[in-house]
Amino acid sequence: MVLLAVPLAYVPHVARLLADLDARQRITPVPRRRPRPVPDVPVRDWTVDELRRLSQGASATHRTVAAMLDALAAEPGRQFTVQELSQAIGRPRQKIIGAMAGLTRLLKAHHDYAGRGLPFDRVPGRPEAPRELCYRVDQHRADCWRRARLARVTDDRQPAADSAAAPPPAV
């Protein structure tokens, strides 16, 4: 670099000249080929066993997602906004948003997120709320969720195998 005194009136011309010279000396990058589209990985549906495993989680995210799925399964096909889910499950809107923020990480760590995705559908907003995402489940997923919840309740009510085999306490 060399400092050069240039009359003020010529500064814009000198700057353009330098930019033009610089552009001529640059090597143009080789155009890249467009990547070929990767075929969609077949997504497996959530099984009743996987949904039951999800419903048995003890974290706040698990409990919030389970309550959401209860509400979504009660009305299959209906699109719920976060505000409507908040009212349906009796949890603050921010709790639902927080649960959604941690859900992907939770599913990647403990479930087959890559193969199954989310346990519900996220869809673009409805006409009355176009910028807000909506959540829904179809009839099949709702049935699977209800069976998973029912199986969990019956599992919780069954006596443990150890208590059935243990002799009564001596008096």
Buried (B, 14 or more C-beta within 10 A) or exposed (E): EEEEEEEEEEEEEEEEEEEEEEEEEEEEEEEEEEEEEEEEEEEEEBEBEBBBBBBEBEEEBBBBBBBBBBBBBEEBEEBBBBEBBBEBBEBEEEBBEBBBEBBEEBBEEEBEBEEBBBBBBEEEEEEEBEEEBBBBBEEEBBBBBBBBBEBBEEEEEEEEEEEEEEEEEEE
